């Protein structure tokens, strides 16, 4: 074999060696070594061709390596996308993103920030590989540092040595965080949804690093997948919250319906106001007071007495909603435009919309119950009114039947009752009768008058009733009283006497007061049908008469002489044939018996009339 043939054979062997090495995925160093070994056996021309073949083999190897790297990156991206699509919790999605970024780019740490549109900042949300507490707390203004520039411009930025890179707007907080983490090379890419940037994804090394275009593209691709995953996770979270809200509303609606059904069942079963109030208080977890339209307490559960919140009731009536009054909630109880009463809930300084509507439903149920009570009361009033009419119109016709009808209504007409007549100008008699209901055993209208029968035999009943009714109806109420009396006939007579007493009070200009004929002194004796002169004398002079009877004195004669002489002591002592000091001493004793005001004009007139009547009966 010639030398030429030998060189050709050596060149062919070298090329075949290159191909074998490429097939075995040899390193670039191994490929380059083929030319070194063949140099001693080839002429310059053959050697040049072998070097060209070596360069071509190195390029082929580089291309194959890049393809494999790209294939691995794409596989990793696909795996990442698949994994992200399976995640539903936002925190899991974010942590998965930063872990994949750190793994794919083989960096020391990675982190992710989300934009706060209202504040114009991007804040750190998740980190992986961080060793400092500064980075997780970092908030970057748009345009500040590398991350702020990415968030503002929606373009990726990279720096091989960030702290010494003059392209960025350095701030103390950012530089401190970078220094604390010992970061040098940093890459940031936008998390974008269409044209909107929602955050920034970062990859960083603690050594100088030039990030290649391929690495920027890889992190950008991951960021695109991540943005979609974040959006999906946020949508899922929003959907879950909406579902939870709807479920909560449904539960509250069912709770409200159940409570309403229980209240309605209680009403239809005949439950009273206290039972309904107790159910409402139990459902709402507080105390409850139910007032009527006049402000009187009808029921109270789990709370002390409360003042009537008039302003809050007016506000609730105007708005049609329950309103807050301090630490209490107030709901007006209405039927159409008519105010029937009010509910006051205590122990609930705050109340959600669902409970507020439930409280308002309770107001509707309370209105229904009050209307039912009114209907029942109207029916009872009609029956009672018929009894009162028959009692006062024809008391002697069938007394046994009247007594039996009274017993069926729970009224013992044979027991002593005070009979009262109430009169008020400017207030309807029906309203006045309703206001009187709480004070009477039997109340009704007869001969255009409001008539009451009360088992209270107190002599001050008429005055007390006049005062309390005035505050209830907000107008002066005149009350005449008679009795106590027993049986239909005497009760009818007492009613007639009470009516004359009312007329007398009005004629005397004492409207708005309450009295019996006995309270009017001799005027009462003049107008009364059952004049009791002995009783009048006893009422007026009783203490003096008793003293004379016990001590054998004659103070009554002293009184008579004192008034006969025009209250002149000198003339009185002459008439009595005693010393003037004796007259003075007797008058002082009379003052101790009758009271210091016995010489006032009104008392003096009463006493003189009683003395004259006593003298006539001697």
C-alpha positions in Angstrom: 0.0 0.0 0.0 1.4 3.4 -1.0 1.7 6.3 1.4 -1.1 8.0 -0.3 -3.4 5.0 0.1 -2.3 4.8 3.8 -3.2 8.5 4.4 -6.6 8.0 2.7 -7.3 5.0 4.8 -6.3 6.9 8.0 -8.6 9.8 7.1 -11.5 7.4 6.4 -10.9 5.7 9.8 -10.9 9.1 11.5 -14.2 10.1 9.9 -15.7 6.8 10.8 -14.5 7.2 14.4 -16.2 10.6 14.5 -19.5 9.0 13.4 -19.2 6.2 15.9 -18.6 8.7 18.7 -21.6 10.7 17.6 -23.7 7.6 17.6 -22.5 6.8 21.1 -23.3 10.4 22.3 -19.7 11.0 23.1 -18.6 14.3 24.6 -17.2 17.2 22.6 -13.8 16.6 24.1 -13.8 13.0 22.7 -14.8 14.3 19.3 -12.0 16.8 19.3 -9.4 14.2 20.3 -10.0 12.2 17.1 -8.3 15.0 15.1 -5.4 15.2 17.5 -4.7 11.4 17.2 -4.9 11.5 13.4 -2.6 14.5 13.0 0.5 12.5 12.8 -0.8 10.3 10.0 -2.3 12.9 7.6 -1.0 15.5 5.3 -2.1 19.1 5.7 -5.0 18.8 3.2 -6.4 15.6 4.7 -5.9 17.1 8.1 -8.0 20.2 7.1 -10.8 18.0 5.8 -10.7 16.0 9.1 -10.9 19.2 11.1 -13.9 20.4 9.0 -15.5 17.0 9.7 -14.8 17.4 13.4 -16.4 20.9 13.5 -19.4 19.5 11.7 -19.6 16.6 14.2 -19.4 19.1 17.1 -22.2 21.1 15.6 -24.3 18.0 15.1 -23.6 17.1 18.7 -24.6 20.5 19.9 -27.8 20.4 17.9 -28.7 17.1 19.2 -28.0 18.2 22.8 -30.1 21.3 22.3 -33.0 19.2 20.9 -32.8 16.9 23.8 -32.6 19.8 26.3 -35.6 21.4 24.5 -37.4 18.2 24.6 -36.8 17.8 28.3 -37.9 21.3 28.9 -41.1 20.8 26.9 -41.7 17.6 28.7 -41.2 19.4 32.0 -43.5 22.2 30.9 -46.2 19.7 29.9 -45.8 17.9 33.2 -46.1 21.3 35.0 -49.2 22.3 33.0 -50.8 18.9 33.8 -49.9 19.2 37.5 -51.2 22.8 37.7 -54.4 21.8 36.0 -55.1 19.3 38.8 -54.6 21.8 41.5 -57.5 23.8 42.8 -56.2 25.6 45.9 -54.5 28.8 45.0 -51.7 28.4 47.6 -50.9 24.9 46.2 -50.8 26.3 42.7 -48.4 29.1 43.7 -46.1 26.9 45.6 -46.0 24.4 42.7 -45.1 27.2 40.2 -42.1 28.5 42.2 -40.8 24.9 42.8 -41.0 24.1 39.1 -39.3 27.3 38.2 -36.4 26.6 40.6 -36.1 23.0 39.2 -36.3 23.9 35.5 -33.8 26.7 35.6 -31.6 25.0 38.2 -31.4 28.2 40.3 -30.8 28.8 44.0 -34.2 30.3 44.7 -37.4 31.3 43.0 -40.3 33.5 44.1 -43.5 34.9 42.8 -45.2 38.3 43.4 -48.8 39.3 42.7 -50.0 42.7 41.7 -52.1 45.0 43.9 -53.9 47.2 41.4 -55.4 49.5 44.0 -52.0 50.2 45.6 -50.0 50.2 42.4 -47.5 47.6 43.8 -46.5 44.0 43.5 -46.1 42.0 46.7 -44.2 38.8 47.4 -46.7 35.9 47.6 -44.6 32.7 47.6 -40.9 31.9 47.8 -38.8 28.7 47.4 -35.2 28.5 48.6 -35.4 31.8 50.6 -33.3 32.1 53.7 -34.3 35.6 54.8 -37.5 37.1 56.3 -37.1 40.3 54.2 -38.0 38.8 50.9 -41.4 37.3 51.8 -42.4 40.7 53.3 -41.2 42.8 50.3 -43.7 45.1 48.5 -42.4 46.7 45.3 -43.9 49.8 43.6 -44.4 49.6 39.9 -41.2 50.7 38.1 -39.0 50.0 41.2 -36.2 47.5 40.8 -36.2 44.6 38.4 -39.6 43.2 39.5 -41.4 46.6 39.5 -40.1 47.2 36.0 -41.4 43.8 34.8 -44.8 44.5 36.5 -45.0 47.9 34.9 -43.8 47.1 31.4 -45.1 43.5 31.0 -41.6 42.5 29.6 -39.0 40.1 31.0 -35.8 41.5 32.5 -32.6 39.8 33.5 -29.5 40.9 35.3 -26.2 39.0 35.8 -25.4 41.1 38.8 -28.4 43.0 40.1 -26.9 45.1 42.8 -24.4 46.6 40.4 -26.7 46.9 37.4 -27.5 50.7 36.8 -30.5 49.9 34.5 -32.8 49.5 37.4 -34.4 51.9 39.9 -32.7 50.7 43.1 -34.5 51.2 46.5 -33.3 50.5 50.0 -36.0 47.9 50.7 -35.4 45.9 47.5 -31.6 46.1 47.8 -31.7 45.0 51.5 -33.8 42.0 50.6 -31.5 41.1 47.7 -28.5 41.4 50.0 -30.1 39.4 52.7 -30.7 36.6 50.2 -27.1 37.0 48.7 -28.8 37.1 45.2 -26.6 38.1 42.3 -28.2 37.0 39.0 -31.9 37.6 38.8 -34.5 36.9 36.0 -38.0 38.1 36.2 -40.9 37.5 33.7 -44.5 38.7 33.8 -47.4 36.6 34.7 -49.9 37.8 32.0 -53.5 37.2 31.2 -54.0 38.7 27.8 -52.7 42.3 28.2 -53.1 42.3 32.0 -50.1 41.6 34.2 -51.2 39.9 37.4 -47.7 39.3 38.9 -44.1 38.5 38.3 -42.2 35.1 38.4 -38.5 35.3 39.4 -35.5 32.9 39.2 -32.3 33.9 41.0 -28.8 32.6 41.7 -26.4 33.5 44.5 -23.6 33.8 41.9 -23.2 35.9 38.8 -25.2 34.4 36.0 -26.0 35.4 32.5 -29.5 34.1 31.7 -29.7 32.9 28.1 -32.6 33.6 25.7 -33.6 30.0 26.0 -33.9 30.3 29.8 -35.9 33.5 29.5 -38.2 31.8 27.1 -38.5 28.7 29.3 -39.4 30.8 32.4 -41.8 32.9 30.3 -43.6 29.7 29.1 -43.9 28.5 32.7 -45.2 31.9 33.7 -47.9 31.7 30.9 -49.0 28.3 32.2 -48.8 29.6 35.8 -51.0 32.7 35.0 -53.7 30.5 33.6 -53.5 28.2 36.6 -53.7 31.1 39.0 -56.7 32.5 37.1 -58.4 29.1 37.2 -57.6 28.7 40.9 -59.0 32.2 41.7 -62.1 31.4 39.6 -62.6 28.2 41.5 -62.1 29.9 44.8 -64.6 32.6 43.8 -67.0 29.9 42.7 -66.6 28.0 46.0 -67.2 31.3 47.9 -70.3 32.0 45.8 -71.5 28.4 46.4 -70.8 28.8 50.1 -72.7 32.1 50.1 -75.6 30.6 48.3 -75.6 27.6 50.6 -75.4 29.9 53.6 -78.3 31.9 52.2 -80.3 28.7 51.6 -79.6 27.6 55.2 -80.6 31.0 56.5 -83.8 30.9 54.4 -84.6 27.4 55.6 -83.9 28.6 59.2 -86.1 31.6 58.7 -88.9 29.5 57.2 -88.7 27.0 60.0 -88.8 29.7 62.6 -91.7 31.3 60.8 -93.6 28.0 60.6 -93.0 27.4 64.3 -94.3 30.8 65.2 -97.4 30.4 62.9 -98.1 27.0 64.4 -97.8 28.5 67.9 -100.3 31.2 67.0 -102.7 28.8 65.3 -102.5 26.5 68.3 -103.7 29.3 70.5 -100.3 30.4 72.0 -100.3 33.6 73.9 -98.0 36.7 73.6 -95.6 35.4 76.2 -95.1 32.1 74.3 -94.6 33.8 71.0 -92.1 36.2 72.6 -90.2 33.3 74.2 -90.0 31.5 70.8 -88.6 34.6 69.1 -86.1 35.3 71.9 -84.9 31.6 71.7 -84.5 31.7 67.9 -82.6 35.0 67.9 -80.6 34.4 71.1 -81.6 37.5 73.0 -84.2 39.1 75.3 -87.5 40.4 73.9 -90.1 42.9 75.0 -93.5 43.3 73.2 -95.2 46.7 73.6 -98.7 47.6 72.5 -99.5 50.7 70.4 -99.8 52.8 73.6 -96.4 51.7 74.9 -97.7 49.3 77.5 -95.7 46.1 78.0 -97.6 43.0 76.8 -94.8 40.4 77.2 -91.2 40.3 78.3 -88.7 37.4 78.1 -85.1 37.2 79.4 -84.6 40.9 79.9 -85.4 43.6 82.5 -88.0 46.3 82.0 -87.2 48.7 79.1 -88.2 52.2 78.3 -90.3 52.6 75.2 -87.9 53.5 72.3 -90.4 55.9 70.6 -87.9 57.4 68.1 -86.7 54.0 66.9 -90.3 52.8 66.6 -91.1 55.7 64.4 -88.0 55.1 62.3 -88.9 51.4 61.9 -92.5 52.2 61.0 -91.3 54.6 58.3 -88.7 52.3 56.8 -90.5 49.1 57.2 -87.3 47.5 58.6 -86.0 46.6 62.0 -83.7 49.4 63.2 -80.9 49.6 65.7 -81.2 51.7 68.8 -78.0 51.6 70.9 -77.5 47.9 71.8 -81.1 47.1 71.0 -83.0 46.3 67.9 -86.5 47.7 67.4 -89.2 46.4 64.9 -92.6 48.1 64.6 -95.6 45.8 64.5 -98.0 47.1 61.9 -101.1 46.1 60.0 -101.2 48.3 56.9 -100.8 51.9 58.0 -101.9 51.1 61.6 -99.3 50.7 64.4 -100.3 47.8 66.6 -97.2 47.7 68.8 -93.4 47.1 68.7 -90.8 44.5 69.4 -87.5 45.3 71.2 -84.7 42.7 71.0 -81.9 43.0 73.6 -78.5 41.2 73.9 -77.7 41.5 70.2 -75.6 44.6 69.6 -75.0 43.3 66.1 -77.3 41.3 63.8 -76.7 39.8 60.4 -79.1 40.4 57.5 -80.7 36.9 57.9 -81.4 37.4 61.6 -82.7 40.9 60.9 -85.2 39.6 58.4 -86.2 36.8 60.9 -86.8 39.5 63.5 -89.0 41.4 61.0 -90.9 38.2 60.3 -91.5 37.9 64.0 -93.0 41.4 63.8 -95.4 40.1 61.1 -96.4 37.1 63.3 -96.9 39.5 66.3 -99.1 41.7 64.2 -101.2 38.6 63.2 -101.5 37.6 66.9 -102.5 41.1 68.0 -105.1 41.2 65.3 -106.4 37.8 66.4 -106.5 39.1 70.0 -108.3 42.2 68.8 -110.9 40.0 67.0 -111.4 37.8 70.0 -111.6 40.9 72.3 -114.1 42.5 69.9 -116.3 39.4 70.1 -116.0 39.3 73.9 -116.6 43.1 74.1 -119.8 42.6 72.1 -121.0 39.9 74.6 -119.9 42.0 77.6 -121.4 45.1 76.0 -124.7 43.3 75.7 -124.5 42.2 79.4 -123.6 45.8 80.5 -126.5 47.2 78.4 -129.0 44.7 79.8 -127.6 45.3 83.4 -128.1 49.1 83.2 -131.3 49.1 81.1 -133.4 46.6 82.9 -131.6 45.4 86.0 -134.7 44.1 87.8 -136.2 42.2 84.9 -134.4 38.9 85.4 -131.6 39.3 88.0 -130.8 35.6 88.2 -130.2 35.5 84.4 -127.9 38.6 84.6 -125.9 37.0 87.4 -125.6 33.7 85.4 -124.4 35.6 82.3 -121.9 37.4 84.4 -120.5 34.2 85.8 -120.1 32.7 82.3 -117.9 35.7 81.6 -116.0 35.3 84.8 -117.7 38.3 86.5 -119.5 37.9 89.9 -122.1 40.7 89.8 -123.1 39.7 93.3 -119.7 40.8 94.7 -119.1 44.4 95.5 -118.0 46.5 92.5 -117.2 50.2 92.2 -119.0 51.7 89.2 -117.2 54.4 87.2 -118.1 56.6 84.3 -115.2 58.0 82.1 -115.6 61.0 79.9 -113.0 62.6 77.6 -113.6 65.3 74.9 -111.6 64.8 71.7 -111.1 61.0 72.1 -113.5 58.5 70.7 -115.5 56.5 73.3 -114.3 53.2 71.8 -110.7 54.2 72.2 -111.4 55.4 75.7 -113.1 52.1 76.5 -110.1 50.1 75.2 -107.8 52.2 77.4 -110.0 51.5 80.4 -110.0 47.7 79.8 -107.0 47.0 81.9 -108.5 48.6 84.9 -112.0 47.0 84.9 -113.7 43.7 85.4 -116.4 44.8 82.9 -116.2 47.8 80.5 -118.4 48.9 77.7 -120.5 51.7 76.2 -124.0 52.6 77.5 -126.0 55.6 76.7 -123.0 57.2 74.9 -120.9 56.8 78.1 -117.9 54.6 78.9 -119.0 52.5 82.0 -116.6 50.4 84.1 -117.1 47.9 86.8 -114.1 47.4 89.0 -113.5 45.1 92.0 -111.2 47.8 93.5 -113.0 49.4 96.4 -110.4 52.1 97.0 -111.9 55.5 97.7 -109.2 57.1 95.6 -109.8 54.9 92.5 -111.5 57.6 90.5 -108.6 60.0 90.9 -106.0 57.4 90.1 -107.9 56.2 87.0 -108.3 59.8 85.7 -104.5 60.4 86.1 -103.5 57.2 84.4 -106.0 57.4 81.6 -104.8 61.0 80.8 -101.2 59.7 80.1 -102.6 56.8 78.0 -104.9 58.8 75.7 -102.9 62.1 76.0 -106.0 64.1 77.0 -107.8 65.0 80.2 -110.2 62.3 81.4 -113.0 63.0 83.9 -114.0 60.0 86.0 -117.1 59.8 88.3 -117.4 56.9 90.8 -120.1 55.4 92.9 -120.4 52.4 95.2 -119.2 49.8 95.9 -122.5 48.2 95.1 -123.8 44.6 94.8 -126.3 43.0 92.5 -127.9 44.3 89.3 -130.3 46.8 90.7 -127.8 48.5 93.0 -125.1 48.5 90.3 -127.5 50.2 87.9 -128.3 52.8 90.5 -124.6 53.3 91.2 -123.9 53.8 87.4 -126.6 56.6 87.4 -124.9 58.2 90.4 -121.5 58.0 88.8 -122.9 59.7 85.7 -124.3 62.5 87.8 -120.9 62.8 89.5 -119.2 63.3 86.1 -121.7 66.0 85.1 -121.2 67.7 88.4 -117.4 67.6 88.0 -117.7 69.1 84.5 -120.1 71.8 85.8 -117.7 72.7 88.6 -114.8 73.1 86.1 -113.0 70.1 87.4 -112.6 68.3 84.0 -109.7 65.8 84.0 -110.3 64.9 87.7 -111.8 61.9 89.3 -114.1 61.8 92.3 -117.2 60.2 94.0 -120.2 62.2 95.2 -118.8 61.7 98.8 -115.6 63.5 97.7 -117.7 66.5 96.8 -118.9 67.2 100.3 -122.3 68.8 100.8 -122.5 69.4 97.0 -122.5 65.6 96.7 -125.2 65.3 99.3 -127.3 67.8 97.4 -127.1 65.9 94.1 -127.0 62.3 95.4 -130.0 59.9 95.3 -128.9 58.2 98.5 -128.3 61.1 100.9 -126.6 59.9 104.0 -126.7 62.8 106.5 -125.5 60.9 109.4 -122.6 59.6 107.4 -121.8 63.1 106.3 -121.8 64.4 109.9 -119.7 61.4 111.0 -117.2 62.0 108.2 -116.9 65.7 109.0 -117.1 65.8 112.8 -116.3 62.2 113.8 -113.0 62.8 115.7 -114.6 65.6 117.7 -117.8 63.6 118.5 -115.7 60.7 119.6 -113.5 62.9 121.9 -116.6 64.3 123.6 -118.0 60.9 124.0 -114.9 59.5 125.6 -113.9 62.5 127.8 -117.3 64.0 128.6 -116.3 67.3 127.0 -118.4 69.6 124.9 -116.1 70.6 122.0 -119.0 70.4 119.5 -120.8 73.2 121.5 -117.6 75.2 121.5 -117.3 74.9 117.7 -120.9 75.9 117.3 -120.5 79.0 119.5 -117.2 79.9 117.8 -118.9 80.0 114.4 -122.1 81.6 115.6 -120.0 84.5 117.0 -118.3 84.9 113.7 -115.1 83.3 115.0 -114.8 86.2 117.6 -113.1 84.7 120.7 -114.4 87.4 123.1 -118.0 86.9 122.1 -117.6 83.2 122.1 -116.2 83.1 125.7 -119.2 85.2 126.8 -121.6 82.9 125.1 -119.9 79.8 126.7 -119.4 81.6 130.1 -115.7 80.6 130.2 -112.4 82.4 130.2 -111.0 83.3 126.8 -108.0 81.1 127.5 -110.3 78.1 127.9 -111.8 78.9 124.5 -108.3 79.0 123.0 -107.3 75.7 124.6 -110.5 74.0 123.3 -109.9 75.3 119.8 -106.3 74.0 119.9 -107.7 70.6 120.9 -110.1 70.8 117.9 -107.2 71.6 115.6 -105.4 68.5 116.8 -108.5 66.4 116.1 -109.6 67.9 112.7 -106.3 69.1 111.3 -104.7 72.5 111.1 -106.7 73.5 108.0 -110.1 73.1 109.7 -110.6 76.9 109.6 -109.9 77.2 105.8 -113.0 78.5 104.0 -113.9 75.1 102.4 -113.4 73.1 105.6 -115.1 75.7 107.7 -118.2 75.6 105.4 -118.3 71.8 105.6 -118.0 71.9 109.4 -120.7 74.5 109.9 -123.1 72.5 107.7 -122.3 69.3 109.7 -122.8 71.2 113.0 -126.2 72.4 111.8 -127.3 68.9 110.7 -126.0 67.5 114.0 -128.0 70.1 115.9 -131.2 69.2 113.9 -130.8 65.6 114.9 -130.3 66.2 118.6 
